[in-house]
Amino acid sequence: MSKAKLPDYLLGKYQLTGTITFSVLFAIVFLNIYIPFSDTAWFRLGDSVMFLLTVAFVVAAIILLIGSRVVMYKTKKLFEMTYVTYIIWCCLEIIAICGMYTAFTIGLTSPGNESALVVFSRALLYGAIALGVPYIISAMYFAIIDKNEIIRLMNYDNVVTDEVVKPQTKKITLFDNSGSLKLSLSFDNLYYIESCDNYIKVWYTDNKGEMQQYLIRCRLRSVEEKFLGTSLVRTNRKYIVNMSKVKVLRKESDGYILDLENETIPPLPVTKTYTENVLTYFTGELPILEPIDF
């Protein structure tokens, strides 16, 4: 688990924004429930100076969270974030906000019988609830969405198709995250799938042999997991290539390059991480399954 890569569904723009929004709303509701039972809480929602200070603290905390998640999103391509790294990151966010609360409390109320450590300890307890709980719920929610997305890949009814369905035709069917956009095309027409942040761009030829593209809100990882063992092979962070369409696999100084049958498609690189997958397909060291018949 410590070295397991964090799923992409926790690092997308939509997911990070949703986590912040839900966490802030949850924290506000929790604090409103907590305030009446606390003798030391200085949060106020009425018309007073404390209300303005409360707003200032909430705004500062939101800015801190947004800044943290922006850095998380921007750096996800620089290093591979694991589960442990993500958990530590979330804990540091909670600690930072609790430290900010402690500074506000000491500066505003000057608690006579309580040290900064006591105030911080209490803040850490309630901060873990106010932010830790929504973090966990958000992760579970997006995990369920991701699993449903993979399940939808198995649903082959009422789809938009590139040709009349024929018996025993090997086809690939893709759904977007919401299930509202659908695409079905034969493996023989599919060349490669390109990742575009939270979208994928499917490149294929139509019945006239002309290259077309179809944009779907879906993660490349979902396609990779669904079609493991078929001719669809991940070649780098950006592409999944239909290996049956590869005309030439050549070794360059900086790695392997794939030339596809369609000359309008530029050469596609194979990075070191996925070199073994590509070479295994061509050398046949492991059995490669045929695409699923629909």
Secondary structure, DSSP 8 states (H G I E B T S, - for coil): -TTSB--GGGTSHHHHHHHHHHHHHHHHHHHHHHGGG-SS-----SSSHHHHHHHHHHHHHHHHHHHHHHHHHHHTTTS--BHHHHHHHHHHHHHHHHHHHHHHHHHHH--SS--HHHHHHHHHHHHIIIIIHHHHHHHHHHHHHHHHHHHHTT--SS--BSS---TT-BEEEEE-TTS--EEEEETTTEEEEEEETTEEEEEEE-TTS-EEEEEES--HHHHHHHTTTSSEEE-SSSEEEEGGGEEEEEEETTEEEEEESSTTS--EEE-HHHHHHHHHHHHTSS------B-
